[in-house]
Amino acid sequence: MTEHPVSGAGSERDGEPVSLIDGIATTRTIRRYTDEPVPTRALRDILFAATRAPSGSNRQLFRMIVLTDGPNAVAAKRLIGESARGMWAAKRRNDSYDVGSGIEQSSPKARMARTMQRYVDEFDSVPVLILPCLIRHRAPTPTEGASIYPACQNLLLAARALGYGGAFAAWQAPVEDELRELLGIPLDVFIAGTITLGKPEGAHGPVRRRPMSELVFEETWDNSPTWAVDPPGTKHTSAGPPRRT
Ligand SMILES: Cc1cc2nc3c(=O)[nH]c(=O)nc-3n(C[C@H](O)[C@H](O)[C@H](O)COP(=O)(O)O)c2cc1C
């Protein structure tokens, strides 16, 4: 698949090594995990990659709280699990997952609903929960997320490279106060998301996005360059922004 492999970029312990570009193209959200714990050696490598991320002025104010099986981990998974079930129930209703094509059990919508339902139902036993945090050194700015989210993506890419999979979510927001109290997170720290990790139950596969010609412009807004052509075999999705006419 890779047309321009990046040498020496990846090592997947449970299978073929994966190049950096192939890893990027196949790091899908993994929401179904086996019961297998993630060994601390793998966690070390995954979190090392997270801590190598860029941040504004290289301040490195990102922090990752790793929760596996300690008492706080059990309590945090329970808290966020409850929140996730509530948020998913509302989304399932509001986004009409159970009407239209959602009634057909084999439709992408119904399959997504089943995956999400299982993800939230089993949240309390996810192998690893990580709370990515950012220490705020000033009032929030529109770009502050750029100092924490690259670390999250590095983490997910490293997990992929090592044969693990993860999901980034926003389930923590409704229970932020309880998490601060439980984990001693100061008020000047932004809790930027919820990441779960584990051994994927299924296989990794190519991410599906809109064709790059719709997403990349040159010189002026909405001007797709002639070179913006997806590599052969790229899979697309109809989700996302409306197609240009
Ligand atoms: C900002 C952000 C918020 C997200 N929130 C959630 C979430 O709350 N729950 C969830 O299951 N996935 C969440 N996701 C994962 C996206 O749904 C997923 O990345 C997207 O559907 C594309 O799927 P893929 O990663 O498998 O290619 C989030 C991703 C991002 C970047």
The ligand as a MOL file (V3000), in Angstrom:
LIG
                    3D

  0  0  0     0  0            999 V3000
M  V30 BEGIN CTAB
M  V30 COUNTS 31 33 0 0 0
M  V30 BEGIN ATOM
M  V30 1 C -12.0580 14.9420 19.0780 0
M  V30 2 C -12.4950 13.4960 19.0070 0
M  V30 3 C -13.5280 13.0580 19.8220 0
M  V30 4 C -13.9460 11.7320 19.7750 0
M  V30 5 N -14.9040 11.3070 20.6390 0
M  V30 6 C -15.2540 10.0080 20.6450 0
M  V30 7 C -16.1650 9.5270 21.6250 0
M  V30 8 O -16.6360 10.2720 22.4970 0
M  V30 9 N -16.4870 8.2100 21.6050 0
M  V30 10 C -15.9470 7.3550 20.6990 0
M  V30 11 O -16.2690 6.1540 20.7490 0
M  V30 12 N -15.0750 7.7810 19.7390 0
M  V30 13 C -14.7230 9.0780 19.7090 0
M  V30 14 N -13.8140 9.5280 18.7770 0
M  V30 15 C -13.3110 8.6110 17.7150 0
M  V30 16 C -13.9400 8.9730 16.3510 0
M  V30 17 O -15.2920 8.5930 16.3570 0
M  V30 18 C -13.1860 8.2440 15.2310 0
M  V30 19 O -11.8480 8.6570 15.2090 0
M  V30 20 C -13.8020 8.5370 13.8660 0
M  V30 21 O -15.1080 8.0360 13.7970 0
M  V30 22 C -13.0150 7.9010 12.7110 0
M  V30 23 O -12.9250 6.5160 12.9080 0
M  V30 24 P -11.5100 5.7830 12.8450 0
M  V30 25 O -10.6500 6.4150 13.9180 0
M  V30 26 O -11.8110 4.3280 13.1370 0
M  V30 27 O -10.9670 5.9910 11.4910 0
M  V30 28 C -13.3490 10.8380 18.8260 0
M  V30 29 C -12.3000 11.2820 18.0210 0
M  V30 30 C -11.8600 12.5890 18.1100 0
M  V30 31 C -10.6840 13.0210 17.2580 0
M  V30 END ATOM
M  V30 BEGIN BOND
M  V30 1 1 1 2
M  V30 2 1 2 3
M  V30 3 2 2 30
M  V30 4 2 3 4
M  V30 5 1 4 5
M  V30 6 1 4 28
M  V30 7 2 5 6
M  V30 8 1 6 7
M  V30 9 1 6 13
M  V30 10 2 7 8
M  V30 11 1 7 9
M  V30 12 1 9 10
M  V30 13 2 10 11
M  V30 14 1 10 12
M  V30 15 2 12 13
M  V30 16 1 13 14
M  V30 17 1 14 15
M  V30 18 1 14 28
M  V30 19 1 15 16
M  V30 20 1 16 17
M  V30 21 1 16 18
M  V30 22 1 18 19
M  V30 23 1 18 20
M  V30 24 1 20 21
M  V30 25 1 20 22
M  V30 26 1 22 23
M  V30 27 1 23 24
M  V30 28 2 24 25
M  V30 29 1 24 26
M  V30 30 1 24 27
M  V30 31 2 28 29
M  V30 32 1 29 30
M  V30 33 1 30 31
M  V30 END BOND
M  V30 END CTAB
M  END
